[in-house]
Amino acid sequence: MNLFRQRRGSREKTQRSLRNFCVLCLLFAFSAFGAHAQKTDKFLDDLLRKSPELFGPVLRNPAKYDVQILYTQINRDQQNRPTFRSFRYRVDKDRYFYPASTVKLPAVLLALEKLNELKIDKNAVMLTQAAGHGQTMVQRDTTAPNGLPSVAHYAKKILLVSDNDAFNRLYEFVGQCDMNERLYRKGYRDVRIVHRLSVPFTAEQNRHTNPVRFVDGERTLLEQPAKTCSQTFRPATAIKRGTGYMSRDSLVRQPFDFTDKNFFALEEQQEMLKAVLFPDDVPAKRRFNLTTDDYQFLYRYLSQLPRETTYPRYDSTYYDSYCKFLLAGDQKTPLMNGVRIFNKVGDAYGYMIDNAYIVDFDRNVEFLLSAVIYVNEDGIFNDDKYEYDSIGMPFMGNLGRIIYDYEVKRKRPFRPDLNRFRSNYDR
């Protein structure tokens, strides 16, 4: 239908049609904007406001702290099948925050998936070569039982203590293009992984990934050459934050540019964790090609504590909550008996994130909780002056505890059987 079609002598009718058309356009634009706008559910907002002594400063100015929270209740039926009900606080998939180490979880999943497609065991020896562009090689790993690197051991170090070099090696194995395109095909559209961590590479250098070789003794299983990603993964508009940043020893009084940095929306993070923990309860398209052994491997190391492993052996500086911000991040005491936290955290540039599935096996409690807070009072990046300990950790710990306390009291239609998430932590 042509809304602009005129009949002779009906100019007034046409003007009315134009006005109506413009109103429809505005309504469509508003609804489209609203579909992506920030979401807050009254239930979660009220729950937070019941504890002003814990959340008062943050709730008085949530925009300053860039808070997003996603809490998902889990109820089981008589066959132990789960259903999910989510509550949001200021969740907005289009509002940028730096995801820090949370991007390591998709790197682990994609590396395991790629090995399965290649029919290579995750414990096979992985030798990384160098091919210019500032790249480095890895031929040994003294923290592994056999002294040799592998995808399994890299993944273990990532999930236990968020090892940066281990992530970089999996990034190099999967490749920048493949990593992003695989996630996109699975329906994960609000994620962008475009650089290594803790190495001063340019955007161009991060497009290039190292040659990688997998071996079994003297036998070569795979010879993967150096790769260059031909695609460009960038947002449509520049992303700039803050009032300045440190460059070497000088303060640059301009907003810091995050345009070529990684991105991983909070809802996408929880959906990906759900795909790992509840693969039968997400669309097939969004699952990862993992084996039963892969799932058990992930459940073990997503929830294991640093003191419970021998390879690598971690000292007491890696306390139980070292990578467990929610529920326990502001405490350095052992976790409560029966509690396990299956999660991936991240903190950098003043952003703190935790994406967690929290279980109490003794009380039959389970829930998903993901949150981000920004703690950079002076607005300066790279000055190492972030309020992680004074604001960030207390916020995360208190948030986890009030949700946990609510879950302990919450009545469920059926008692959950959580045995599939139990692991042997003797190694």
Summary of the structure (lengths in Angstrom):
residues: 427
radius of gyration: 23.9
end to end distance: 68.7
largest distance: 89.1
contacts: 1275
relative contact order: 0.14
helix: 37%
strand: 20%
